[in-house]
Amino acid sequence: MTEKIIEQKLVKAVKELGGIAPKFVSPGFDGMPDRLILLPGCRIAFVEVKAPGKKPRPLQLARHKLLQGLGFKVYVLDSVAGIEKILSDMGGDAK
């Protein structure tokens, strides 16, 4: 399973819940998570997508900590099974 396939399945699952999962690009501010998850009901989270078994780099972890300090949920996703867990934690009913 590649990172790209996991990311595609995440986008599809979010769309099935009526949300969107745009690619998050932040020029000049490296290390930000890959996707912004926006679900109905003002539910927002950031997702860092990784290939199975891969871990975030130190700069990515620092950005996660910054976002979490601002009150946002940040997830690291490295498997298709993790999609359901993330969406369930966000209050969605993952399909």
ABEGO torsion letter per residue (X at the ends): XBAAAAAAAAAAAAAAAGBBBBBBBBBGBBGBBABBBBBBGGBBBBBBBBBBGBBBBAAAAAAAAAAAAAGBBBBBBABAAAAAAAAAAAGBBBX
